[in-house]
Amino acid sequence: MSPPWLTPETYWPALSEATAALPAPVAVLGLEALRSNAADLLRRAGGMPLRIASKSLRVRGVIEALLQLPGFRGVFGYTLPEALWLAERCTDVLVGYPSTDRPALTRLLGDERLAARVTLMVDDESQLDLIDALAPAGKRPEVRICLDADASWQAPALGFIGTRRSPLHTPDDAVRLGRRIAARPGFRLVGLMMYEAQVAGVGDAVPGAGPRNVLMRHLQPRSMAELLGRRQLIAGWLRDLAPLEFVNGGGTGSIEATRADPAVTEITAGSGLFGGHLFDNYRAFTPAPAAAYAFDVVRRPTSDTATVLGGGWIASGPPGASRLPRPVWPAGLRFLPREGAGEVQTPLHGAAAGTLRPGDRVWFRHAKSGEPAEHLNEYQVVDGGKIVDTLPTYRGEGKAFL
């Protein structure tokens, strides 16, 4: 039997029926789709542990459930306050970005239990200076440190390919800071992270982008080949300085390429679990639409236009059509070019709009997997056409971390 989401004419109406008693906006997690996505990520990882990218979920109940599955190990957080909150119940949280949050750092430095569970990310010694200014070595627990080294590629002719993250690009850059961390009292170097965003977060099968897809298929393997040697060299030299617990790399879009690097011991993944529509654009995998949300039609300005209340949940990144939410049911709806997805109302055009009436439900998928949770208090977990659970988002638990 084929998965239900491959039959949209029954899948989406079933979600409307399951949530009919709830007001819009309403969001769902399809349990069968979520399980399928988790299994596919584990299959692609081929036995390498997966660290859960919390920003791509922002639902603590889902994070904790995934950590019970063999193959998922630890959380990749996005702010220190979030990491401290998660670490109350999770024993391994890597903060994926440097933090200068003084109250959060002070809390970490005053709690041995949290300090043993949370690892901070650094790429500059001044980040360590800030910690010592708050509580010097000898007057606080030892702080766990992960070194963030740049994984971008300086491509011949094209130049910089990747994201602007760490200033530490060469092995000498990384090891110079690693040596200073290892020698500095009160800190323990436990990990290395190098995130190949130019592969993990950039699709190579974007509809209507033929030349770009060809370019990505040319660039990405070459970038990974360059990174393979550089990451192994950095990891090897750092291991001469300290017994690293992990070398973290990759993301949902690069699992196969990242797991082929013998220096890597774990891969971060998150977006492939909920299946934001940006991750439809890869040849190697196709996530199920596990997360979706709906708005209700409230008026009909013309015979072929239906307007929903809300709709303007635009994804981060370079502005453009790819960052818009995607109306997926009824099929064939599209935004008006001069209005797009609106803050309070969104008119939708197309043949299907003529069949919609006030109170009818329109389903959307977000471009990114975790960002809808900033607009929602809860997800309805649907299985077999029925709501089987309700899970609060970070927002629903009263948290707004970034």
Salt bridges, closest charged atoms under 4 A:
ASP40 OD1 - ARG43 NH2 2.66
GLU64 OE2 - ARG89 NE 2.81
GLU88 OE2 - ARG107 NH2 2.53
GLU88 OE1 - ARG113 NH1 3.42
ASP92 OD1 - ARG51 NH1 3.13
GLU125 OE1 - ARG180 NE 2.36
GLU125 OE2 - ARG184 NH1 2.96
ASP129 OD1 - ARG184 NH2 2.68
ASP132 OD1 - ARG140 NH2 2.72
ASP132 OD2 - ARG184 NH2 3.01
GLU142 OE1 - ARG188 NE 2.86
ASP148 OD2 - ARG165 NH2 3.76
ASP150 OD2 - HIS169 ND1 2.67
ASP173 OD1 - ARG176 NH1 3.61
GLU196 OE2 - ARG231 NH2 3.04
ASP204 OD2 - ARG283 NE 3.09
GLU226 OE2 - ARG230 NE 2.73
GLU245 OE1 - ARG144 NH2 2.79
GLU245 OE2 - ARG188 NH1 3.28
GLU256 OE2 - ARG44 NE 2.70
ASP261 OD2 - ARG231 NE 2.76
GLU266 OE2 - ARG51 NE 2.57
GLU266 OE1 - ARG73 NH2 3.57
ASP280 OD2 - ARG326 NH1 3.26
ASP280 OD2 - ARG365 NH1 2.87
ASP296 OD1 - ARG361 NE 2.81
ASP304 OD2 - HIS349 NE2 3.54
GLU374 OE2 - ARG58 NH1 2.85
GLU397 OE1 - ARG60 NH2 2.64
